[in-house]
């Protein structure tokens, strides 16, 4: 017969009757971590809006300066 067949049959007999179920759950997040995520997200959004406003202001100021020099 096959040499590994006896080992396979032995392993089948040794296995437990019920399956082993492992439940992996993440630990609950603290309120401080969710609050810090909200604050960092709002600061990021505020920073992006401020950067867009500054860029638009510089562009419009440059356009107005260029139009004034061109017409004079």
PQR file of N, CA, C, O and H, with PARSE charges and radii, in Angstrom:
ATOM      1  N   UNK A   1       0.831  -1.194   0.000 -0.4000 1.5000
ATOM      2  CA  UNK A   1       0.000   0.000   0.000 -0.0000 2.0000
ATOM      3  C   UNK A   1       0.868   1.248   0.000  0.5500 1.7000
ATOM      4  O   UNK A   1       2.087   1.186  -0.160 -0.5500 1.4000
ATOM      5  N   UNK A   2       0.212   2.364   0.182 -0.4000 1.5000
ATOM      6  CA  UNK A   2       0.926   3.640   0.186 -0.0000 2.0000
ATOM      7  C   UNK A   2       1.568   3.861   1.550  0.5500 1.7000
ATOM      8  O   UNK A   2       0.961   3.557   2.577 -0.5500 1.4000
ATOM      9  H   UNK A   2      -0.779   2.413   0.312  0.4000 1.0000
ATOM     10  N   UNK A   3       2.806   4.394   1.570 -0.4000 1.5000
ATOM     11  CA  UNK A   3       3.480   4.555   2.870 -0.0000 2.0000
ATOM     12  C   UNK A   3       2.816   5.589   3.767  0.5500 1.7000
ATOM     13  O   UNK A   3       2.855   5.426   4.986 -0.5500 1.4000
ATOM     14  H   UNK A   3       3.300   4.640   0.736  0.4000 1.0000
ATOM     15  N   UNK A   4       2.208   6.648   3.230 -0.4000 1.5000
ATOM     16  CA  UNK A   4       1.613   7.679   4.058 -0.0000 2.0000
ATOM     17  C   UNK A   4       0.169   7.401   4.433  0.5500 1.7000
ATOM     18  O   UNK A   4      -0.438   8.185   5.164 -0.5500 1.4000
ATOM     19  H   UNK A   4       2.176   6.780   2.239  0.4000 1.0000
ATOM     20  N   UNK A   5      -0.389   6.315   3.955 -0.4000 1.5000
ATOM     21  CA  UNK A   5      -1.801   6.020   4.194 -0.0000 2.0000
ATOM     22  C   UNK A   5      -2.065   5.723   5.669  0.5500 1.7000
ATOM     23  O   UNK A   5      -3.089   6.150   6.201 -0.5500 1.4000
ATOM     24  H   UNK A   5       0.103   5.678   3.361  0.4000 1.0000
ATOM     25  N   UNK A   6      -1.185   5.018   6.328 -0.4000 1.5000
ATOM     26  CA  UNK A   6      -1.381   4.697   7.746 -0.0000 2.0000
ATOM     27  C   UNK A   6      -1.364   5.967   8.599  0.5500 1.7000
ATOM     28  O   UNK A   6      -2.150   6.105   9.536 -0.5500 1.4000
ATOM     29  H   UNK A   6      -0.352   4.671   5.895  0.4000 1.0000
ATOM     30  N   UNK A   7      -0.474   6.880   8.269 -0.4000 1.5000
ATOM     31  CA  UNK A   7      -0.399   8.153   8.992 -0.0000 2.0000
ATOM     32  C   UNK A   7      -1.672   8.962   8.772  0.5500 1.7000
ATOM     33  O   UNK A   7      -2.187   9.573   9.708 -0.5500 1.4000
ATOM     34  H   UNK A   7       0.165   6.768   7.508  0.4000 1.0000
ATOM     35  N   UNK A   8      -2.182   8.969   7.542 -0.4000 1.5000
ATOM     36  CA  UNK A   8      -3.412   9.690   7.221 -0.0000 2.0000
ATOM     37  C   UNK A   8      -4.595   9.124   7.994  0.5500 1.7000
ATOM     38  O   UNK A   8      -5.402   9.881   8.533 -0.5500 1.4000
ATOM     39  H   UNK A   8      -1.764   8.472   6.782  0.4000 1.0000
ATOM     40  N   UNK A   9      -4.705   7.823   8.052 -0.4000 1.5000
ATOM     41  CA  UNK A   9      -5.794   7.174   8.791 -0.0000 2.0000
ATOM     42  C   UNK A   9      -5.670   7.485  10.280  0.5500 1.7000
ATOM     43  O   UNK A   9      -6.678   7.705  10.951 -0.5500 1.4000
ATOM     44  H   UNK A   9      -4.050   7.208   7.614  0.4000 1.0000
ATOM     45  N   UNK A  10      -4.443   7.506  10.801 -0.4000 1.5000
ATOM     46  CA  UNK A  10      -4.226   7.831  12.204 -0.0000 2.0000
ATOM     47  C   UNK A  10      -4.659   9.263  12.498  0.5500 1.7000
ATOM     48  O   UNK A  10      -5.284   9.526  13.525 -0.5500 1.4000
ATOM     49  H   UNK A  10      -3.624   7.328  10.256  0.4000 1.0000
ATOM     50  N   UNK A  11      -4.327  10.193  11.597 -0.4000 1.5000
ATOM     51  CA  UNK A  11      -4.715  11.590  11.789 -0.0000 2.0000
ATOM     52  C   UNK A  11      -6.235  11.770  11.726  0.5500 1.7000
ATOM     53  O   UNK A  11      -6.787  12.612  12.434 -0.5500 1.4000
ATOM     54  H   UNK A  11      -3.819   9.980  10.762  0.4000 1.0000
ATOM     55  N   UNK A  12      -6.904  10.995  10.894 -0.4000 1.5000
ATOM     56  CA  UNK A  12      -8.364  11.079  10.825 -0.0000 2.0000
ATOM     57  C   UNK A  12      -9.007  10.623  12.129  0.5500 1.7000
ATOM     58  O   UNK A  12     -10.032  11.174  12.529 -0.5500 1.4000
ATOM     59  H   UNK A  12      -6.455  10.311  10.319  0.4000 1.0000
ATOM     60  N   UNK A  13      -8.436   9.642  12.790 -0.4000 1.5000
ATOM     61  CA  UNK A  13      -9.001   9.147  14.038 -0.0000 2.0000
ATOM     62  C   UNK A  13      -8.751  10.109  15.195  0.5500 1.7000
ATOM     63  O   UNK A  13      -9.557  10.156  16.124 -0.5500 1.4000
ATOM     64  H   UNK A  13      -7.604   9.194  12.465  0.4000 1.0000
ATOM     65  N   UNK A  14      -7.668  10.873  15.171 -0.4000 1.5000
ATOM     66  CA  UNK A  14      -7.288  11.733  16.287 -0.0000 2.0000
ATOM     67  C   UNK A  14      -8.046  13.057  16.265  0.5500 1.7000
ATOM     68  O   UNK A  14      -8.119  13.725  17.297 -0.5500 1.4000
ATOM     69  H   UNK A  14      -7.013  10.835  14.416  0.4000 1.0000
ATOM     70  N   UNK A  15      -8.604  13.456  15.142 -0.4000 1.5000
ATOM     71  CA  UNK A  15      -9.274  14.758  15.041 -0.0000 2.0000
ATOM     72  C   UNK A  15     -10.461  14.842  15.994  0.5500 1.7000
ATOM     73  O   UNK A  15     -11.176  13.860  16.196 -0.5500 1.4000
ATOM     74  H   UNK A  15      -8.545  12.913  14.304  0.4000 1.0000
ATOM     75  N   UNK A  16     -10.669  16.048  16.591 -0.4000 1.5000
ATOM     76  CA  UNK A  16     -11.802  16.190  17.519 -0.0000 2.0000
ATOM     77  C   UNK A  16     -13.136  16.109  16.770  0.5500 1.7000
ATOM     78  O   UNK A  16     -13.215  16.351  15.566 -0.5500 1.4000
ATOM     79  H   UNK A  16     -10.088  16.845  16.427  0.4000 1.0000
ATOM     80  N   UNK A  17     -14.171  15.761  17.525 -0.4000 1.5000
ATOM     81  CA  UNK A  17     -15.488  15.592  16.917 -0.0000 2.0000
ATOM     82  C   UNK A  17     -16.115  16.943  16.570  0.5500 1.7000
ATOM     83  O   UNK A  17     -16.807  17.061  15.559 -0.5500 1.4000
ATOM     84  H   UNK A  17     -14.106  15.564  18.503  0.4000 1.0000
ATOM     85  N   UNK A  18     -15.878  17.963  17.399 -0.4000 1.5000
ATOM     86  CA  UNK A  18     -16.459  19.287  17.141 -0.0000 2.0000
ATOM     87  C   UNK A  18     -15.402  20.205  16.549  0.5500 1.7000
ATOM     88  O   UNK A  18     -14.235  20.121  16.934 -0.5500 1.4000
ATOM     89  H   UNK A  18     -15.316  17.868  18.220  0.4000 1.0000
ATOM     90  N   UNK A  19     -15.777  21.076  15.625 -0.4000 1.5000
ATOM     91  CA  UNK A  19     -14.791  22.021  15.075 -0.0000 2.0000
ATOM     92  C   UNK A  19     -14.429  23.091  16.095  0.5500 1.7000
ATOM     93  O   UNK A  19     -15.232  23.431  16.964 -0.5500 1.4000
ATOM     94  H   UNK A  19     -16.725  21.145  15.313  0.4000 1.0000
ATOM     95  N   UNK A  20     -13.234  23.610  15.983 -0.4000 1.5000
ATOM     96  CA  UNK A  20     -12.778  24.681  16.858 -0.0000 2.0000
ATOM     97  C   UNK A  20     -13.033  25.999  16.141  0.5500 1.7000
ATOM     98  O   UNK A  20     -12.527  26.220  15.041 -0.5500 1.4000
ATOM     99  H   UNK A  20     -12.583  23.334  15.277  0.4000 1.0000
ATOM    100  N   UNK A  21     -13.810  26.865  16.759 -0.4000 1.5000
ATOM    101  CA  UNK A  21     -14.162  28.155  16.161 -0.0000 2.0000
ATOM    102  C   UNK A  21     -13.446  29.248  16.934  0.5500 1.7000
ATOM    103  O   UNK A  21     -13.566  29.341  18.156 -0.5500 1.4000
ATOM    104  H   UNK A  21     -14.221  26.685  17.652  0.4000 1.0000
ATOM    105  N   UNK A  22     -12.701  30.075  16.211 -0.4000 1.5000
ATOM    106  CA  UNK A  22     -11.976  31.184  16.815 -0.0000 2.0000
ATOM    107  C   UNK A  22     -12.626  32.474  16.338  0.5500 1.7000
ATOM    108  O   UNK A  22     -12.699  32.725  15.135 -0.5500 1.4000
ATOM    109  H   UNK A  22     -12.604  29.999  15.218  0.4000 1.0000
ATOM    110  N   UNK A  23     -13.092  33.283  17.258 -0.4000 1.5000
ATOM    111  CA  UNK A  23     -13.736  34.553  16.919 -0.0000 2.0000
ATOM    112  C   UNK A  23     -12.727  35.676  17.127  0.5500 1.7000
ATOM    113  O   UNK A  23     -12.287  35.929  18.249 -0.5500 1.4000
ATOM    114  H   UNK A  23     -13.032  33.080  18.235  0.4000 1.0000
ATOM    115  N   UNK A  24     -12.364  36.347  16.032 -0.4000 1.5000
ATOM    116  CA  UNK A  24     -11.393  37.440  16.097 -0.0000 2.0000
ATOM    117  C   UNK A  24     -12.157  38.751  15.993  0.5500 1.7000
ATOM    118  O   UNK A  24     -12.752  39.055  14.959 -0.5500 1.4000
ATOM    119  H   UNK A  24     -12.722  36.142  15.121  0.4000 1.0000
ATOM    120  N   UNK A  25     -12.136  39.517  17.062 -0.4000 1.5000
ATOM    121  CA  UNK A  25     -12.829  40.804  17.077 -0.0000 2.0000
ATOM    122  C   UNK A  25     -11.831  41.905  17.383  0.5500 1.7000
ATOM    123  O   UNK A  25     -10.859  41.692  18.109 -0.5500 1.4000
ATOM    124  H   UNK A  25     -11.652  39.270  17.902  0.4000 1.0000
ATOM    125  N   UNK A  26     -12.077  43.090  16.823 -0.4000 1.5000
ATOM    126  CA  UNK A  26     -11.225  44.234  17.096 -0.0000 2.0000
ATOM    127  C   UNK A  26     -11.607  44.840  18.441  0.5500 1.7000
ATOM    128  O   UNK A  26     -12.778  44.820  18.822 -0.5500 1.4000
ATOM    129  H   UNK A  26     -12.866  43.263  16.233  0.4000 1.0000
ATOM    130  N   UNK A  27     -10.635  45.375  19.157 -0.4000 1.5000
ATOM    131  CA  UNK A  27     -10.979  46.022  20.430 -0.0000 2.0000
ATOM    132  C   UNK A  27     -11.807  47.274  20.167  0.5500 1.7000
ATOM    133  O   UNK A  27     -11.617  47.927  19.141 -0.5500 1.4000
ATOM    134  H   UNK A  27      -9.684  45.392  18.848  0.4000 1.0000
ATOM    135  N   UNK A  28     -12.708  47.619  21.056 -0.4000 1.5000
ATOM    136  CA  UNK A  28     -13.529  48.809  20.847 -0.0000 2.0000
ATOM    137  C   UNK A  28     -12.683  50.070  20.820  0.5500 1.7000
ATOM    138  O   UNK A  28     -11.729  50.206  21.586 -0.5500 1.4000
ATOM    139  H   UNK A  28     -12.863  47.088  21.890  0.4000 1.0000
ATOM    140  N   UNK A  29     -13.037  50.987  19.936 -0.4000 1.5000
ATOM    141  CA  UNK A  29     -12.296  52.240  19.828 -0.0000 2.0000
ATOM    142  C   UNK A  29     -12.743  53.191  20.930  0.5500 1.7000
ATOM    143  O   UNK A  29     -13.917  53.238  21.295 -0.5500 1.4000
ATOM    144  H   UNK A  29     -13.812  50.876  19.314  0.4000 1.0000
ATOM    145  N   UNK A  30     -11.799  53.934  21.440 -0.4000 1.5000
ATOM    146  CA  UNK A  30     -12.138  54.895  22.483 -0.0000 2.0000
ATOM    147  C   UNK A  30     -12.706  56.159  21.851  0.5500 1.7000
ATOM    148  O   UNK A  30     -12.516  56.410  20.661 -0.5500 1.4000
ATOM    149  H   UNK A  30     -10.845  53.896  21.143  0.4000 1.0000
ATOM    150  N   UNK A  31     -13.394  56.940  22.647 -0.4000 1.5000
ATOM    151  CA  UNK A  31     -13.984  58.183  22.149 -0.0000 2.0000
ATOM    152  C   UNK A  31     -12.901  59.177  21.756  0.5500 1.7000
ATOM    153  O   UNK A  31     -13.101  60.000  20.863 -0.5500 1.4000
ATOM    154  H   UNK A  31     -13.549  56.736  23.614  0.4000 1.0000
ATOM    155  N   UNK A  32     -11.766  59.102  22.417 -0.4000 1.5000
ATOM    156  CA  UNK A  32     -10.674  60.030  22.134 -0.0000 2.0000
ATOM    157  C   UNK A  32     -10.112  59.811  20.734  0.5500 1.7000
ATOM    158  O   UNK A  32      -9.777  60.774  20.044 -0.5500 1.4000
ATOM    159  H   UNK A  32     -11.603  58.434  23.143  0.4000 1.0000
ATOM    160  N   UNK A  33     -10.007  58.565  20.313 -0.4000 1.5000
ATOM    161  CA  UNK A  33      -9.464  58.302  18.980 -0.0000 2.0000
ATOM    162  C   UNK A  33     -10.428  58.766  17.898  0.5500 1.7000
ATOM    163  O   UNK A  33      -9.988  59.299  16.879 -0.5500 1.4000
ATOM    164  H   UNK A  33     -10.279  57.783  20.873  0.4000 1.0000
ATOM    165  N   UNK A  34     -11.724  58.579  18.088 -0.4000 1.5000
ATOM    166  CA  UNK A  34     -12.674  59.035  17.070 -0.0000 2.0000
ATOM    167  C   UNK A  34     -12.748  60.560  17.053  0.5500 1.7000
ATOM    168  O   UNK A  34     -12.921  61.158  15.991 -0.5500 1.4000
ATOM    169  H   UNK A  34     -12.082  58.146  18.915  0.4000 1.0000
ATOM    170  N   UNK A  35     -12.619  61.193  18.217 -0.4000 1.5000
ATOM    171  CA  UNK A  35     -12.632  62.647  18.281 -0.0000 2.0000
ATOM    172  C   UNK A  35     -11.410  63.220  17.579  0.5500 1.7000
ATOM    173  O   UNK A  35     -11.517  64.219  16.868 -0.5500 1.4000
ATOM    174  H   UNK A  35     -12.479  60.708  19.080  0.4000 1.0000
ATOM    175  N   UNK A  36     -10.251  62.599  17.770 -0.4000 1.5000
ATOM    176  CA  UNK A  36      -9.040  63.089  17.106 -0.0000 2.0000
ATOM    177  C   UNK A  36      -9.133  62.908  15.600  0.5500 1.7000
ATOM    178  O   UNK A  36      -8.623  63.744  14.854 -0.5500 1.4000
ATOM    179  H   UNK A  36     -10.164  61.787  18.348  0.4000 1.0000
ATOM    180  N   UNK A  37      -9.764  61.853  15.137 -0.4000 1.5000
ATOM    181  CA  UNK A  37      -9.945  61.660  13.701 -0.0000 2.0000
ATOM    182  C   UNK A  37     -10.842  62.746  13.120  0.5500 1.7000
ATOM    183  O   UNK A  37     -10.584  63.240  12.022 -0.5500 1.4000
ATOM    184  H   UNK A  37     -10.179  61.175  15.743  0.4000 1.0000
ATOM    185  N   UNK A  38     -11.885  63.119  13.838 -0.4000 1.5000
ATOM    186  CA  UNK A  38     -12.782  64.179  13.370 -0.0000 2.0000
ATOM    187  C   UNK A  38     -12.048  65.512  13.322  0.5500 1.7000
ATOM    188  O   UNK A  38     -12.190  66.267  12.360 -0.5500 1.4000
ATOM    189  H   UNK A  38     -12.095  62.718  14.729  0.4000 1.0000
ATOM    190  N   UNK A  39     -11.260  65.806  14.362 -0.4000 1.5000
ATOM    191  CA  UNK A  39     -10.522  67.070  14.397 -0.0000 2.0000
ATOM    192  C   UNK A  39      -9.489  67.149  13.281  0.5500 1.7000
ATOM    193  O   UNK A  39      -9.362  68.181  12.622 -0.5500 1.4000
ATOM    194  H   UNK A  39     -11.145  65.193  15.143  0.4000 1.0000
ATOM    195  N   UNK A  40      -8.751  66.065  13.066 -0.4000 1.5000
ATOM    196  CA  UNK A  40      -7.758  66.068  11.989 -0.0000 2.0000
ATOM    197  C   UNK A  40      -8.422  66.186  10.625  0.5500 1.7000
ATOM    198  O   UNK A  40      -7.888  66.851   9.738 -0.5500 1.4000
ATOM    199  H   UNK A  40      -8.854  65.226  13.601  0.4000 1.0000
ATOM    200  N   UNK A  41      -9.565  65.561  10.444 -0.4000 1.5000
ATOM    201  CA  UNK A  41     -10.290  65.672   9.182 -0.0000 2.0000
ATOM    202  C   UNK A  41     -10.779  67.082   8.936  0.5500 1.7000
ATOM    203  O   UNK A  41     -10.701  67.576   7.811 -0.5500 1.4000
ATOM    204  H   UNK A  41      -9.999  65.021  11.165  0.4000 1.0000
ATOM    205  N   UNK A  42     -11.287  67.744   9.978 -0.4000 1.5000
ATOM    206  CA  UNK A  42     -11.788  69.115   9.808 -0.0000 2.0000
ATOM    207  C   UNK A  42     -10.638  70.087   9.573  0.5500 1.7000
ATOM    208  O   UNK A  42     -10.778  71.036   8.802 -0.5500 1.4000
ATOM    209  H   UNK A  42     -11.351  67.342  10.891  0.4000 1.0000
ATOM    210  N   UNK A  43      -9.490  69.858  10.238 -0.4000 1.5000
ATOM    211  CA  UNK A  43      -8.323  70.715  10.000 -0.0000 2.0000
ATOM    212  C   UNK A  43      -7.807  70.531   8.576  0.5500 1.7000
ATOM    213  O   UNK A  43      -7.375  71.494   7.942 -0.5500 1.4000
ATOM    214  H   UNK A  43      -9.376  69.087  10.865  0.4000 1.0000
ATOM    215  N   UNK A  44      -7.850  69.322   8.083 -0.4000 1.5000
ATOM    216  CA  UNK A  44      -7.430  69.071   6.703 -0.0000 2.0000
ATOM    217  C   UNK A  44      -8.339  69.765   5.720  0.5500 1.7000
ATOM    218  O   UNK A  44      -7.864  70.346   4.744 -0.5500 1.4000
ATOM    219  H   UNK A  44      -8.201  68.540   8.598  0.4000 1.0000
ATOM    220  N   UNK A  45      -9.634  69.719   5.955 -0.4000 1.5000
ATOM    221  CA  UNK A  45     -10.591  70.387   5.078 -0.0000 2.0000
ATOM    222  C   UNK A  45     -10.432  71.895   5.155  0.5500 1.7000
ATOM    223  O   UNK A  45     -10.466  72.576   4.129 -0.5500 1.4000
ATOM    224  H   UNK A  45     -10.020  69.247   6.748  0.4000 1.0000
ATOM    225  N   UNK A  46     -10.259  72.422   6.353 -0.4000 1.5000
ATOM    226  CA  UNK A  46     -10.064  73.868   6.511 -0.0000 2.0000
ATOM    227  C   UNK A  46      -8.772  74.315   5.832  0.5500 1.7000
ATOM    228  O   UNK A  46      -8.739  75.367   5.194 -0.5500 1.4000
ATOM    229  H   UNK A  46     -10.231  71.869   7.186  0.4000 1.0000
ATOM    230  N   UNK A  47      -7.720  73.528   5.963 -0.4000 1.5000
ATOM    231  CA  UNK A  47      -6.453  73.852   5.310 -0.0000 2.0000
ATOM    232  C   UNK A  47      -6.578  73.857   3.797  0.5500 1.7000
ATOM    233  O   UNK A  47      -6.012  74.720   3.127 -0.5500 1.4000
ATOM    234  H   UNK A  47      -7.747  72.673   6.481  0.4000 1.0000
ATOM    235  N   UNK A  48      -7.316  72.898   3.256 -0.4000 1.5000
ATOM    236  CA  UNK A  48      -7.504  72.837   1.805 -0.0000 2.0000
ATOM    237  C   UNK A  48      -8.305  74.038   1.320  0.5500 1.7000
ATOM    238  O   UNK A  48      -7.987  74.624   0.285 -0.5500 1.4000
ATOM    239  H   UNK A  48      -7.776  72.197   3.800  0.4000 1.0000
ATOM    240  N   UNK A  49      -9.348  74.407   2.071 -0.4000 1.5000
ATOM    241  CA  UNK A  49     -10.144  75.582   1.683 -0.0000 2.0000
ATOM    242  C   UNK A  49      -9.321  76.862   1.778  0.5500 1.7000
ATOM    243  O   UNK A  49      -9.428  77.722   0.904 -0.5500 1.4000
ATOM    244  H   UNK A  49      -9.606  73.931   2.912  0.4000 1.0000
ATOM    245  N   UNK A  50      -8.507  77.007   2.812 -0.4000 1.5000
ATOM    246  CA  UNK A  50      -7.662  78.188   2.961 -0.0000 2.0000
ATOM    247  C   UNK A  50      -6.635  78.260   1.832  0.5500 1.7000
ATOM    248  O   UNK A  50      -6.403  79.337   1.283 -0.5500 1.4000
ATOM    249  H   UNK A  50      -8.420  76.308   3.522  0.4000 1.0000
ATOM    250  N   UNK A  51      -6.032  77.162   1.486 -0.4000 1.5000
ATOM    251  CA  UNK A  51      -5.062  77.130   0.392 -0.0000 2.0000
ATOM    252  C   UNK A  51      -5.722  77.490  -0.938  0.5500 1.7000
ATOM    253  O   UNK A  51      -5.140  78.213  -1.746 -0.5500 1.4000
ATOM    254  H   UNK A  51      -6.220  76.287   1.932  0.4000 1.0000
ATOM    255  N   UNK A  52      -6.924  76.993  -1.162 -0.4000 1.5000
ATOM    256  CA  UNK A  52      -7.653  77.338  -2.395 -0.0000 2.0000
ATOM    257  C   UNK A  52      -7.985  78.826  -2.416  0.5500 1.7000
ATOM    258  O   UNK A  52      -7.875  79.459  -3.466 -0.5500 1.4000
ATOM    259  H   UNK A  52      -7.397  76.406  -0.505  0.4000 1.0000
ATOM    260  N   UNK A  53      -8.389  79.397  -1.288 -0.4000 1.5000
ATOM    261  CA  UNK A  53      -8.727  80.826  -1.226 -0.0000 2.0000
ATOM    262  C   UNK A  53      -7.497  81.695  -1.467  0.5500 1.7000
ATOM    263  O   UNK A  53      -7.577  82.700  -2.174 -0.5500 1.4000
ATOM    264  H   UNK A  53      -8.478  78.882  -0.436  0.4000 1.0000
ATOM    265  N   UNK A  54      -6.364  81.315  -0.886 -0.4000 1.5000
ATOM    266  CA  UNK A  54      -5.128  82.089  -1.077 -0.0000 2.0000
ATOM    267  C   UNK A  54      -4.690  82.027  -2.541  0.5500 1.7000
ATOM    268  O   UNK A  54      -4.308  83.042  -3.124 -0.5500 1.4000
ATOM    269  H   UNK A  54      -6.299  80.499  -0.312  0.4000 1.0000
ATOM    270  N   UNK A  55      -4.748  80.840  -3.127 -0.4000 1.5000
ATOM    271  CA  UNK A  55      -4.352  80.687  -4.530 -0.0000 2.0000
ATOM    272  C   UNK A  55      -5.264  81.495  -5.442  0.5500 1.7000
ATOM    273  O   UNK A  55      -4.788  82.164  -6.359 -0.5500 1.4000
ATOM    274  H   UNK A  55      -5.058  80.015  -2.654  0.4000 1.0000
ATOM    275  N   UNK A  56      -6.557  81.439  -5.201 -0.4000 1.5000
ATOM    276  CA  UNK A  56      -7.502  82.201  -6.018 -0.0000 2.0000
ATOM    277  C   UNK A  56      -7.299  83.699  -5.835  0.5500 1.7000
ATOM    278  O   UNK A  56      -7.393  84.457  -6.801 -0.5500 1.4000
ATOM    279  H   UNK A  56      -6.943  80.895  -4.456  0.4000 1.0000
ATOM    280  N   UNK A  57      -7.021  84.138  -4.603 -0.4000 1.5000
ATOM    281  CA  UNK A  57      -6.772  85.560  -4.347 -0.0000 2.0000
ATOM    282  C   UNK A  57      -5.537  86.063  -5.071  0.5500 1.7000
ATOM    283  O   UNK A  57      -5.550  87.151  -5.646 -0.5500 1.4000
ATOM    284  H   UNK A  57      -6.945  83.522  -3.818  0.4000 1.0000
ATOM    285  N   UNK A  58      -4.468  85.274  -5.046 -0.4000 1.5000
ATOM    286  CA  UNK A  58      -3.236  85.661  -5.748 -0.0000 2.0000
ATOM    287  C   UNK A  58      -3.479  85.698  -7.256  0.5500 1.7000
ATOM    288  O   UNK A  58      -3.004  86.609  -7.935 -0.5500 1.4000
ATOM    289  H   UNK A  58      -4.458  84.390  -4.579  0.4000 1.0000
ATOM    290  N   UNK A  59      -4.199  84.739  -7.778 -0.4000 1.5000
ATOM    291  CA  UNK A  59      -4.473  84.695  -9.213 -0.0000 2.0000
ATOM    292  C   UNK A  59      -5.328  85.888  -9.637  0.5500 1.7000
ATOM    293  O   UNK A  59      -5.028  86.524 -10.648 -0.5500 1.4000
ATOM    294  H   UNK A  59      -4.585  83.999  -7.227  0.4000 1.0000
ATOM    295  N   UNK A  60      -6.370  86.200  -8.899 -0.4000 1.5000
ATOM    296  CA  UNK A  60      -7.229  87.339  -9.256 -0.0000 2.0000
ATOM    297  C   UNK A  60      -6.483  88.659  -9.092  0.5500 1.7000
ATOM    298  O   UNK A  60      -6.657  89.571  -9.900 -0.5500 1.4000
ATOM    299  H   UNK A  60      -6.614  85.684  -8.078  0.4000 1.0000
ATOM    300  N   UNK A  61      -5.647  88.771  -8.045 -0.4000 1.5000
ATOM    301  CA  UNK A  61      -4.841  89.991  -7.866 -0.0000 2.0000
ATOM    302  C   UNK A  61      -3.865  90.174  -9.015  0.5500 1.7000
ATOM    303  O   UNK A  61      -3.710  91.287  -9.517 -0.5500 1.4000
ATOM    304  H   UNK A  61      -5.505  88.030  -7.389  0.4000 1.0000
ATOM    305  N   UNK A  62      -3.214  89.120  -9.435 -0.4000 1.5000
ATOM    306  CA  UNK A  62      -2.308  89.186 -10.571 -0.0000 2.0000
ATOM    307  C   UNK A  62      -3.029  89.548 -11.855  0.5500 1.7000
ATOM    308  O   UNK A  62      -2.522  90.336 -12.653 -0.5500 1.4000
ATOM    309  H   UNK A  62      -3.341  88.216  -9.027  0.4000 1.0000
ATOM    310  N   UNK A  63      -4.203  88.983 -12.058 -0.4000 1.5000
ATOM    311  CA  UNK A  63      -5.003  89.311 -13.250 -0.0000 2.0000
ATOM    312  C   UNK A  63      -5.424  90.772 -13.248  0.5500 1.7000
ATOM    313  O   UNK A  63      -5.354  91.434 -14.284 -0.5500 1.4000
ATOM    314  H   UNK A  63      -4.615  88.343 -11.409  0.4000 1.0000
ATOM    315  N   UNK A  64      -5.861  91.287 -12.100 -0.4000 1.5000
ATOM    316  CA  UNK A  64      -6.268  92.689 -12.015 -0.0000 2.0000
ATOM    317  C   UNK A  64      -5.058  93.612 -12.239  0.5500 1.7000
ATOM    318  O   UNK A  64      -5.176  94.635 -12.912 -0.5500 1.4000
ATOM    319  H   UNK A  64      -5.919  90.750 -11.259  0.4000 1.0000
ATOM    320  N   UNK A  65      -3.905  93.251 -11.678 -0.4000 1.5000
ATOM    321  CA  UNK A  65      -2.696  94.053 -11.865 -0.0000 2.0000
ATOM    322  C   UNK A  65      -2.282  94.053 -13.339  0.5500 1.7000
ATOM    323  O   UNK A  65      -1.904  95.094 -13.875 -0.5500 1.4000
ATOM    324  H   UNK A  65      -3.809  92.419 -11.131  0.4000 1.0000
ATOM    325  N   UNK A  66      -2.350  92.914 -13.981 -0.4000 1.5000
ATOM    326  CA  UNK A  66      -1.974  92.800 -15.394 -0.0000 2.0000
ATOM    327  C   UNK A  66      -2.934  93.595 -16.280  0.5500 1.7000
ATOM    328  O   UNK A  66      -2.493  94.264 -17.215 -0.5500 1.4000
ATOM    329  H   UNK A  66      -2.656  92.068 -13.545  0.4000 1.0000
ATOM    330  N   UNK A  67      -4.246  93.531 -16.000 -0.4000 1.5000
ATOM    331  CA  UNK A  67      -5.220  94.292 -16.784 -0.0000 2.0000
ATOM    332  C   UNK A  67      -5.039  95.795 -16.581  0.5500 1.7000
ATOM    333  O   UNK A  67      -5.179  96.556 -17.538 -0.5500 1.4000
ATOM    334  H   UNK A  67      -4.604  92.987 -15.241  0.4000 1.0000
ATOM    335  N   UNK A  68      -4.735  96.240 -15.374 -0.4000 1.5000
ATOM    336  CA  UNK A  68      -4.534  97.667 -15.092 -0.0000 2.0000
ATOM    337  C   UNK A  68      -3.301  98.204 -15.825  0.5500 1.7000
ATOM    338  O   UNK A  68      -3.341  99.302 -16.379 -0.5500 1.4000
ATOM    339  H   UNK A  68      -4.621  95.622 -14.596  0.4000 1.0000
ATOM    340  N   UNK A  69      -2.202  97.431 -15.831 -0.4000 1.5000
ATOM    341  CA  UNK A  69      -0.993  97.881 -16.519 -0.0000 2.0000
ATOM    342  C   UNK A  69      -1.168  97.876 -18.023  0.5500 1.7000
ATOM    343  O   UNK A  69      -0.592  98.707 -18.726 -0.5500 1.4000
ATOM    344  H   UNK A  69      -2.169  96.539 -15.381  0.4000 1.0000
ATOM    345  N   UNK A  70      -1.967  96.934 -18.520 -0.4000 1.5000
ATOM    346  CA  UNK A  70      -2.176  96.829 -19.958 -0.0000 2.0000
ATOM    347  C   UNK A  70      -3.038  97.979 -20.494  0.5500 1.7000
ATOM    348  O   UNK A  70      -2.801  98.468 -21.598 -0.5500 1.4000
ATOM    349  H   UNK A  70      -2.435  96.259 -17.949  0.4000 1.0000
ATOM    350  N   UNK A  71      -4.041  98.412 -19.711 -0.4000 1.5000
ATOM    351  CA  UNK A  71      -4.939  99.461 -20.172 -0.0000 2.0000
ATOM    352  C   UNK A  71      -4.299 100.838 -20.044  0.5500 1.7000
ATOM    353  O   UNK A  71      -4.693 101.753 -20.768 -0.5500 1.4000
ATOM    354  H   UNK A  71      -4.234  98.014 -18.814  0.4000 1.0000
ATOM    355  N   UNK A  72      -3.336 101.021 -19.157 -0.4000 1.5000
ATOM    356  CA  UNK A  72      -2.728 102.332 -18.950 -0.0000 2.0000
ATOM    357  C   UNK A  72      -1.671 102.683 -19.965  0.5500 1.7000
ATOM    358  O   UNK A  72      -1.085 103.763 -19.896 -0.5500 1.4000
ATOM    359  H   UNK A  72      -3.016 100.278 -18.569  0.4000 1.0000
TER
END
